[in-house]
Amino acid sequence: MSAVLDHHGDHAHDHAHDHPSGWRRWLFATNHKDIGTMYLWFSFTMLIVGGINALLLRTELFQPGLQILQPEFFNQLTTMHGLIMVFGAIMPAFVGFANWQIPLMIGASDMAFARMNNFSFWLLPVAAALLVVSYLVPGGATAAGWTLYAPLSVQMGPGMDLAIFAVHIMGASSIMGSINIITTILNMRAPGMTMMKMPMFVWTWLITAYLLIAVMPVLAGAITMVLTDRHFGTSFFNAAGGGDPVMYQHIFWFFGHPEVYIMILPAFGIASEVIPTFARKRLFGYSSMVYATASIAILSFIVWAHHMFTTGMPVTGQLFFMYATMLIAVPTGVKIFNWTATMWRGSMTFETPMLFAIGFIFVFTIGGFTGIVLAVAPLDIQLHDTYYVVAHFHYVLVAGSLFALFAGTYYWIPKWTGHMYDERLGKWHFWMSMITFNITFFPMHFLGLAGMPRRYADYPMQFADFNAVVTIGAFGFGLSQLIFLWAVVKCIRGGAKATDKVWESAHGLEWTVPSPAPFHTFETPPVVK
Amino acid sequence: MSGKPAIQDDRAAADGGTTRASNLRMFGKLVVVACAMFGFGFLLVPLYEKICEVTGINSLTKADRGAAEFARNTQVDRTRKVTIEFDANGRGAWQFRPEVNALEVHPGELVTVVYDLVNTRAVPTTGQAIPSYAPQQSAAYFRKVECFCFEQQELRGNETRRFPVVFVVDPKLPKDVGTITLSYTFFEVAGKAAATQAGAQQARGASTGQGG
């Protein structure tokens, strides 16, 4: 099988057969596996950067009063933590998985547009550099929150411009990545791989990529309007010229709500790959999974104003957005049910990927429930902009997306490196993450219910105890991720040799190629029966 | 997989050609969708304006034509009093303040208050006042018969002008509302860049801890 590596360099388009080495291999990379690897390392780096931001915030919040940070810098850190984690860590990590896995899973030799793939990756470090540099400009980085709400974003210093450019660039990167992914999935599947035979991860990414193409340009439009308001005298959101700041929120959340599903749908896909393998059963309700994913994507376009219940909306509007939001619980419930049913009476074993996948279901469900609480307009008006909301979206984003990413990493890393990871380190990583995650974020529910507002550098005395606990948990969670780094590095450097199939009950084309997956795979498309 | 490279290769090359073409077609379509959605973002602006116009929300500076008629035909509710607080903010080179800070009025009573506006620059300047109410639900019950916020105001250099606001509070105002705050912000209209810059300076001042 490894013969796929070395034959025939005589195609007209033989760029895929070059084997550059050293830095050229990475800078001029067109191989989906190399690009996937770069995406994953980039996003891990960003996870650490965003995590350091978060730990600085938590250090300040360890005690009431101002100890180490000025409030202005605190606001910059909150904003940058959000931007870096959303656009730098979570989204590129999923694109990294898409690059590595989609061609392997559908039997394609590479992504459809290999050079564009390279470009969409290398835009990201540029955007990240812009964000980091913005700390150093006069007035510091943007401090308007990751949502970049007008009118604050119309008024801030040049750090805001850098953030706008960075988001533009990351948006362009995502759109190009999505075009690549859609084209690969629709046009380059192996013979016999019909749509309804595609692995769930591929399905979820197909739908996610469509969402990205639909909403990323809207975000680009919104921040372009902010930019022209700032520098070219337009008045989209600038009340001084008759603009309306609330309209920014409407346009932003038209992007923003689908965006949260962009960050969770591929996580659903990973869970749907991992759970059947370790339950040793087929995925329960495959087609209902596909329809549920599609319904979540469609519903995501009509619920944006639930982020804006406090902006003064007519009651009929509040009711519409409230019920539409609650409707999303139905397809999401279908998914949770299907995963549970997949495990039901399965011969389960609990290797690290499975632990993270089950942990994902457990903690994501808690985040889903608090989401329903927040969907209720009268409750939301009370809880809006409190730590309850912070707890909610960290339950779905950290425990949802990030845990699924960990599950996927442990699941496929033997295929990537050819070595088994250290199971003991993986289990330590899981349990430490799970426990410290809950120590960090569970008390935030109580803080929010008690009325502690988010995005402040200080708080009244009565919130002190819970905040101290939260900070201790946050440092524990941050340090736990070093175990992950250790496990990954150890796995790259050596370890037990992984078999081609790796897991006893793994199904899918990626397990038919050798471990580690050779540089070129499926040059001759496999036939799927 | 590598057992019969020659035949397979030819087929793969032929397939590669058609795949390449259909990939490029797909690329074109998706780029069109992305560009259309970028345009859609901008289209949302007139769309929302239209929605607000049709549904009558967000019409802060529109003259309330029925207000004078309403004021004449409304019984004054002597049984309760509502405190009206007046607030004024000038964005740009304005000095802007109400002559009284608060009044107690009966719902249904026709009340006049006066705001003073000074153009602190030597050049003529045009501005627009935007009203805002707290609590927000009271906006529907606060009917302005006459207001300088219905149109743009032009002041000569260093001119001081007194603007009356004539209003009546609808007696149907919910009983739990005891205080209404009416806040105006006066924005410069021509030379918006100047106003934005002032805002930016304010924000920058605040972010270095010197603002106020």
Interface residues (C-beta under 8 A of the other chain):
Chain A: M1 A3 V4 H7 H8 H11 A12 H13 Q70 E72 A112 F113 P138 G139 G140 A143 P151 L152 V154 Q155 M156 G157 I175 S178 I179 I182 T183 L186 N187 M188 I213 A214 V215 M216 P217 V218 L219 A220 G221 A222 M225 D229 R230 G233 S235 F236 N238 A239 A240 G241 G242 D244 V246 M247 H250 I251 F254 G312 P314 E523 T524 P525 P526
Chain B: M1 S2 P5 Q8 D9 A12 A13 D15 G16 T19 R20 S22 N23 M26 F27 L30 V31 V33 A34 C35 A36 M37 F38 G39 F40 G41 F42 L44 V45 Y48 T55 I57 N58 R91 G92 Q128 I130 Q136 T185 F187 E188 V189 K192 A193 A195 T196 G199 A200 Q202 A203 R204 A206 S207 T208 G209
